[in-house]
Amino acid sequence: MGKSINTFFNYSTLVYLAVILILCVFSSSIISLMGLDTDLHLDHTNVAPSWSGTYLLGSDHLGRDVLAMLLSGTKFSIAISLFSALLASIIGVAIGILSGFYGDNKLKTSRSNLIAFLMLFPFVLHYLNLSQKLETDSGTILMVFFVAAFFLLWALLNFLLKNIPALRKPLSIPVDLINMRWIEILFAIPTYFLLLALSGVFSPSVYSLVIIIGITSWSKTALLTRSEMLKIRDQDFMHSLKLAGIQWYQILWKHAIPNATSPAIVDFVFFASALLVIESTLSFIGIGLPSEVISWGKVLTGFKYNSASWWTALFPGIVILLTILSFHRVGKIMKSL
């Protein structure tokens, strides 16, 4: 009996996520086929749900159809949560691998190389500020130009600084110490306070929200990956590979990274569900997304303006809850494999 119930929930989860995926791709077409729209109808504000009326799930304080908003907001809510989780996972995995593999004294570089990088850091900040003011196509061209210019200037500065004898000496970088202190700082700052502060720096857009959530949410993934890398680094097969004369980058790429990232891949699904809550919260308080972009959190704002319109809180709340539970179910399935 228990196994049958478990199987039922597994299939139900997969069916639900398949529907969510279809809505992400074809939501605009489905809304058009159903004769719905997300336009403002100020003469039909806060209409209660009715099976026989125009508004199946009711309307919000601006007369927008709640059902149409839920369908339209699917692609944005899911895309923001998944892509921000992907960005945070990439950052966290990279930092965790560096911390666990190199520790505090294994990563060495020349002083000229490090100084050249620090000198170009204001160049990075200027690019981030400039990219917010450009359109998507212009931003892509700028990014390609920036990456090429950054490495070219880095190589040029490194070449010039190497002529100074004092800067040729090797320098050990305490990677693990720096990363752990940085993670402690992130843990000390309340997440939503940090998100609110960064929202004032970036202009409201889907891309900005993905970046803001991604760059503030990688710390737990970094700790998870670091702990796995520390376990792998001290295993016998790693010492055997080093004694066999295999290059460090081959050991890192072929053996260390695949083993260390497995837990992070499973944790990604749970991570995405947590970030869906963060995205919904930010959208609910009106931060991160421009007014014309609809997400599930934006639908909840109707309840904020009129607490009597219970449907603006109930229906998006159910969708968000079911999506989170589905993500968790997939995560449990992946863990059991």
N, C-alpha and C positions, 0 to 999 in steps of 0.2 A: 504493500500500500504506500509506504513512504517513498519507495523508489519510483512508483508511478506518479506521485505528486511532484517529485523532484523533476522527472522527465517532462511533465506538463508545464511546469514553470520555466524550464529551459527552452522548450519550443515556443512558449508564449513570449518569452523575452526576445527570441530571435525574430519572431513575426513582428513584434512591436518595433524593434530597431530597423527591420526592413521597411516598415511603413514610414518611419522617421527619415530613412535614407531616401525613399521615393519623394517624400515631401520636400526634402532639401533640394532635390534636383528639379522637380516639376511643380512646385508650389504655385508659381504664377499661373501656369496653365490650368491647374486644378481650380484655383480661385475663379478664373475666367469661365471655365466650364460650369461651375456651380452658380454663376451669375452674382458673385459677391464682389466686394471692393473694400478697400481700407481708407476710402475718402472720408472727409469730415462731413457730417450731416447734423448741424447744430439744432435742427428742428426735431431730431430723434435721439436726444441724449438720455442716457441711463434707462433705456428700454429693457424691461425684464425678459428673460428667456421665454420663448414660446415655440412649441412644435408646429403650430399652424401660422405663426407670424413671419415677418420678414427676417427677424433676428433670432436665429435658432438658439444661440448662446447669449443673446442680449447685446446691448451696445454700451460703450463707455461714456465718460463725461463729455466727450467731443462728438458723440454720435457715430463712432467707428464700430464696425461689426467685430465683435470679439472673436467669432469663429474665423473670419478672414484674417484677423491679426495673428491669431495662433498659427494658422497655416503659413502665413507670410513670414512670421518671426522664427519659424523652425530653422531655416537655413542659416540665419544669422546667429542664433543662440548656439546651435550645434557647431557651426564653423568656428565661432570665437572660442568655445570651450576646447575643441579638439586642437586647433592650431596653436592656441596659447599653451595647452598642455604639451604639444609637440616641441614648441620653442623652449619651454621651461625644462623639458626632459633632455633636450640636446645640450642646453647649458649645464644642467645638473650632472648629466653623465660625463661630459667633458671635464668639468671641474673635479668630480669624484674620482675619475680615472687618473688625472694628473696628481691629485693629492695622494691617492693610494699607491700609485706606481712609483712616483719619484720621491715622495716624502719631503724631507727638509734639506737634503744635501746631494741628491742625485742629479737634479737638473742644473746644468752649468751653461753659462753663456759669457760672452765677453762684455766688459763694462761699456764699451762703445755701442754694442748692440742694444743694451738696455737703455742707455741714455738717448739713443736715436729714437727709440719707441716712445719714451716719455716726452721728448720734444715734439712729437707728432700728435700727442693726445689732444691738444686744443684743436687741431685739424679735424679730428673725429667729432668733437663737440659741435664744431661749426657745420659739419656735414649733416648731423642729426637735426640741427635747428633749420637748416636750409631745406632739407628734404620734406619737412612738414608743410612748406609753403608751395610745393609744386604738385602738379597733377601726376597721376599714376605713371603714364608713359614717360614724362620728363624725369620723374623720380627714378625710374629704372635705368634710363640713360646715365643719369647722374651717379647712380650706384656703381655701374660698370666703370665709369671714368674715375670715381673716387678710389675704388679698390686698386686699379692700375696705378694711379698717382700715389697712393699710400705706400705700396710696396716699392715703387721706383724711388720715392724720396727716402724711404727707410734704408734701402740699399746704398743710396748716395751718401746719406748722413753717416751711415756705418763705415763706409769706405773712407770718408774724410776724417772721422774721429779716430780711426785706427792708426792714423799718423802720429797721434799723441801716445808716447810709450806707456804712460800710466794707465791708459784706457784699454791696452791690449791684454791685460791680465784677466784670467778667467774669474768668474764670479758665481758662487753657488746661490741659487734662489730658493729660499725656504717656502716652497709652494704650499705644502700642507699647512704650515703656520699661517700664512697669509689667507688662504681659503677658509680655514677654521675661524679665524678672527672675523672675517667678513660675514660668515654664516651666523656667528654669534650676534653681530650687529643687526642682521636682518631679523633674527628671532626676537631681539630686544625691542624692535619697533613694531607696533601693532600693524597688521597687514592692511587693514582698510585705511588707516592713517597714511601709510606709505602710498597706497593707490590714489588716494585723494590728492596728495601732494604732487604726484607725477601727472595726474590728470590736468593739473594747471599748467604743466609745461608743454604737453602735447595738445595739438588741435583735435577736436572730437572727430573720430572716424573709426571704422571697423579695424583698420590696420593698426591705428594707435592703441586701441583697446587691447588687441592681441599682444602687442609689444609690451604695454604696461603690465598686463597680468603675467606674461611670460617671464619678464626680467625680475619680477618680485616673488616668483613662486618656485624657484628651482632648488632651494636649499635642502628640502627633505630628500629629493632625488639625489642630490650630491652626496649627502650623508649615507644613503643606502648604497650607492655605487662605490663610495670610498670604503665602506666596511667590507663589501664583497671583494674589492681589489686587494685590500690588506690580507684577507684570507688566502686569496689566490697567489699573491706575491711570495708567500712563505711556504708554498707547497713544493713537494719534491720535484715535480715535473718542471717547474719554473727554474729551479737551480740546475737541473739537468740540461735544459735548453741553453742556459748561460755558459755552462761548462763545455757544451758542444760547439761554442763559438758562434752561435746564431746572433745576428745583429739585434739590438734592442728594439728597433722599430718593427722587426718581423715578429718578435715575441709579443710586443704590445698589440699589434694589429691582428695576428692570426690566433693568438692563444689567450691573452689577458682580456681584451675587450669583449670577445664573444661570451666568455664565462661571466664577466663582471656585469654585463648589461642585461642578462636574462631576468633578474628580479625587477629591474627598472621597466622592462617591457610589459611585464604582468601588472606592475603598479600603475602603468600609464592609464589604464581604464578607470581605476579608482580615482586617479589624479584628475582625469577629465570631468568626472562627476562633481568633484569638489570645486573645480573652476567654473562649472556651469552655475553653481550656487553663487559664486563671486560675481560672475557676469550678470546674473539676474538681480543681485543686490545693487550693483552699480547702476544698472539700467533703471531700477525702481526709484532710486534717488536722483536720477537724471544726470548721471555722469558717464562720460566715455563715448557715448554714441550721439551722433547728430539727431535732430528732431525727426527727420524724415525716415530714419532707419528704425524698423520695428523689430523688437525681440520679445521673448516671453516675459522678461522683466518689465518691459514697457507696458505690457497689457495690465500688469498688476497696479500700475499707477492710477488706474481708474478708481480703485478702492481707496486710494489715498485722498482723492478729491471728493469722493462720496462714499462714506462707509456703509450706506444703505444698499449700494449696488454690490451685493455679496458675490454675484456671478463673475465680476472682474477679478476677484481673488480666488474663488473656488476652482474655476476651470483651468486657468494657467497654473495654479498651484498643483492641481492633479497631474497635468502634463509634465511639469518639472519633476515632481515626485516620482512618477512612473519612469521617466528617463534616467533619473539617478539610480533607482532600484534596478533598472535594466543594465546599466553600466556595471553596477556592483555584481549583478548575477553573471555577466560575462567575465568579470574579473575572477570570480570564484571558479568558473568553468576552466579558465586558463590556468589557475593555480593547481587544479586537480589533474591537469594533463601531465 
